[in-house]
């Protein structure tokens, strides 16, 4: 079954709402969906974290959290400060693979950007590589988005992984000049299309409103592509990465 990794260009760019929206769109298409959060930080035991927010917005969806640390820091730093064991790649891979046995699509939501340390020698790119999964990149709309998105896509390609597309995590009701220009410039500088745009405030919608609208925020076929062909052959990956690099340096 299929795995899709969801990463941000930084923190607080809308990853959790995007994850919930992809899950809702997939469920609306009749898919069985699970969501894994390898590392949750900034939450004490029992407090509602990102997966609780996904469940609130989407409803009855299978979720799995691998580790949780109390301090709102990168997982590696948070683990050391708390004197807790670091997250291990095998834990994440085993958790995700178990979910794929009973679900059509398993979403893996990262923590911050793709190079944030989940452990001393572990990043979300290591997780994606071990799972053979493409990466959906969530970017903000405004000033600074171009640099962060280009760097993120470059790192994904450098690892031989495929970027499944860009999603603008929060599109403002009244976009400023930078946001308007970035909507055209993000695909140009990264070589990766924008495949979804989430309206600002979507995370405050009721579950009924959220699930009814989620599929309209993505390009047609995005969910089907993630489920039917989540990975590519070596030849396809090479071609995709070449096109992305050409887009970065037109």
ROPALUM-136650 format. One record per residue (C-alpha): z, y, x; residue in three letters. Coordinates in pm, whole numbers, padded with zeros to 5 digits, always signed. Example, Ala and Ser with C-alpha at 12.3 -4.5 7.8 and 13.67 -1.06 7.14 Angstrom:
// residues 2
+00780-00450+01230ALA/+00714-00106+01367SER/
// end
This chain:
// residues 250
+00000+00000+00000UNK/-00034+00365+00098UNK/+00188+00600+00297UNK/+00149+00978+00320UNK/+00366+01186+00554UNK/+00444+01540+00436UNK/+00526+01791+00708UNK/+00586+02163+00717UNK/+00461+02414+00969UNK/+00826+02522+00987UNK/+01139+02508+00773UNK/+01165+02656+00421UNK/+00791+02644+00353UNK/+00811+02441+00031UNK/+00796+02081+00158UNK/+01028+01937-00103UNK/+00849+02101-00396UNK/+00514+01987-00256UNK/+00651+01635-00215UNK/+00767+01641-00576UNK/+00431+01778-00691UNK/+00236+01504-00511UNK/+00471+01246-00660UNK/+00429+01391-01010UNK/+00050+01405-00978UNK/+00040+01045-00857UNK/+00265+00926-01138UNK/+00047+01108-01390UNK/-00246+00908-01250UNK/-00056+00587-01317UNK/+00064+00525-00962UNK/+00397+00374-00867UNK/+00555+00628-00631UNK/+00843+00621-00384UNK/+00978+00901-00164UNK/+01156+00853+00169UNK/+01354+01122+00350UNK/+01419+00992+00703UNK/+01680+01257+00786UNK/+01869+01492+00557UNK/+02077+01763+00721UNK/+02308+02034+00595UNK/+02455+01811+00325UNK/+02787+01630+00305UNK/+02805+01274+00181UNK/+02741+01257-00193UNK/+02599+01610-00223UNK/+02253+01638-00383UNK/+01988+01672-00113UNK/+01610+01701-00111UNK/+01559+01366-00281UNK/+01782+01474-00568UNK/+01556+01777-00611UNK/+01250+01552-00617UNK/+01414+01336-00883UNK/+01514+01643-01084UNK/+01157+01768-01092UNK/+00974+01437-01126UNK/+01211+01208-01311UNK/+01259+00840-01243UNK/+01111+00797-00897UNK/+01230+00557-00628UNK/+01394+00739-00336UNK/+01540+00634-00002UNK/+01733+00840+00255UNK/+01778+00691+00603UNK/+02048+00915+00754UNK/+02243+01226+00660UNK/+02419+01479+00880UNK/+02650+01759+00762UNK/+02533+02052+00976UNK/+02214+02242+00876UNK/+02042+02179+01210UNK/+01765+01968+01355UNK/+01867+01603+01297UNK/+01908+01527+01668UNK/+02142+01822+01719UNK/+02324+01757+01392UNK/+02387+01393+01487UNK/+02529+01487+01827UNK/+02754+01755+01681UNK/+02887+01516+01418UNK/+02932+01231+01665UNK/+02713+01014+01446UNK/+02445+00762+01547UNK/+02096+00903+01595UNK/+01816+00800+01363UNK/+01608+00511+01494UNK/+01235+00475+01440UNK/+01276+00115+01333UNK/+01509+00221+01051UNK/+01247+00456+00911UNK/+00959+00212+00949UNK/+01153-00074+00789UNK/+01261+00148+00500UNK/+00911+00276+00433UNK/+00746-00064+00464UNK/+00993-00211+00217UNK/+00902+00064-00031UNK/+00530+00002+00014UNK/+00571-00357-00105UNK/+00647-00243-00459UNK/+00480+00101-00479UNK/+00124+00229-00470UNK/+00213+00542-00274UNK/+00512+00613-00051UNK/+00570+00974+00052UNK/+00767+01047+00370UNK/+00912+01399+00375UNK/+00987+01538+00719UNK/+01249+01787+00836UNK/+01099+02120+00937UNK/+00791+02104+01161UNK/+00620+01803+01316UNK/+00797+01839+01652UNK/+01150+01883+01519UNK/+01362+01617+01687UNK/+01475+01351+01442UNK/+01644+01196+01746UNK/+01627+01271+02117UNK/+01291+01097+02158UNK/+01174+01085+01797UNK/+00964+01325+01591UNK/+00782+01300+01260UNK/+00460+01239+01451UNK/+00614+00925+01599UNK/+00694+00813+01244UNK/+00340+00884+01124UNK/+00192+00701+01422UNK/+00414+00396+01372UNK/+00316+00382+01005UNK/-00052+00460+01065UNK/-00020+00736+00806UNK/-00204+01066+00763UNK/-00009+01393+00752UNK/-00025+01648+00471UNK/+00070+01989+00611UNK/+00262+02242+00404UNK/+00213+02604+00510UNK/+00339+02938+00381UNK/+00087+03187+00250UNK/+00172+03503+00442UNK/+00188+03656+00787UNK/+00241+03402+01066UNK/+00087+03112+00876UNK/-00230+03094+01086UNK/-00058+03040+01420UNK/+00188+02783+01289UNK/-00077+02591+01097UNK/-00318+02582+01390UNK/-00048+02460+01628UNK/+00062+02193+01379UNK/-00289+02058+01318UNK/-00356+02060+01693UNK/-00046+01847+01760UNK/-00138+01601+01484UNK/-00490+01560+01623UNK/-00356+01525+01979UNK/-00161+01219+01867UNK/-00477+01063+01721UNK/-00353+01116+01366UNK/-00539+01256+01069UNK/-00441+01572+00881UNK/-00489+01494+00513UNK/-00516+01864+00425UNK/-00321+02186+00398UNK/-00108+02281+00100UNK/+00018+02635+00047UNK/+00379+02576-00046UNK/+00434+02894-00248UNK/+00148+03114-00363UNK/+00285+03455-00472UNK/+00213+03603-00813UNK/+00095+03920-00641UNK/-00045+03813-00301UNK/-00048+04070-00023UNK/-00337+04130+00217UNK/-00218+03869+00468UNK/-00189+03599+00202UNK/-00530+03677+00058UNK/-00695+03668+00401UNK/-00506+03356+00505UNK/-00645+03160+00212UNK/-00987+03197+00374UNK/-00873+03189+00736UNK/-00646+02882+00730UNK/-00936+02634+00690UNK/-01144+02829+00941UNK/-00891+02826+01225UNK/-00757+02474+01166UNK/-01074+02295+01060UNK/-00874+02143+00773UNK/-00928+02229+00404UNK/-00666+02366+00171UNK/-00625+02084-00082UNK/-00343+02230-00288UNK/-00173+02555-00379UNK/+00172+02558-00542UNK/+00250+02868-00753UNK/+00564+03054-00650UNK/+00865+02955-00858UNK/+00733+02609-00945UNK/+01057+02455-00826UNK/+01240+02639-01105UNK/+01028+02484-01380UNK/+01172+02228-01617UNK/+01083+01867-01547UNK/+00846+01860-01842UNK/+00663+02173-01727UNK/+00655+02063-01363UNK/+00514+01717-01432UNK/+00260+01853-01679UNK/+00125+02111-01433UNK/+00155+01939-01095UNK/-00188+01773-01097UNK/-00356+02110-01152UNK/-00222+02241-00820UNK/-00429+02000-00611UNK/-00801+01955-00559UNK/-00951+01673-00768UNK/-00933+01341-00588UNK/-00653+01431-00348UNK/-00409+01178-00494UNK/-00676+00908-00521UNK/-00773+00964-00158UNK/-00411+00927-00050UNK/-00371+00603-00245UNK/-00710+00440-00196UNK/-00785+00539+00163UNK/-00466+00674+00322UNK/-00568+00577+00672UNK/-00894+00567+00855UNK/-01059+00342+01108UNK/-01048+00440+01474UNK/-01403+00569+01444UNK/-01316+00777+01138UNK/-01005+00918+01305UNK/-01206+01018+01610UNK/-01468+01189+01395UNK/-01205+01367+01186UNK/-01021+01490+01494UNK/-01345+01609+01653UNK/-01427+01807+01340UNK/-01079+01956+01337UNK/-01108+02066+01699UNK/-01449+02215+01626UNK/-01290+02407+01340UNK/-01019+02540+01568UNK/-01276+02667+01816UNK/-01591+02747+01614UNK/
// end
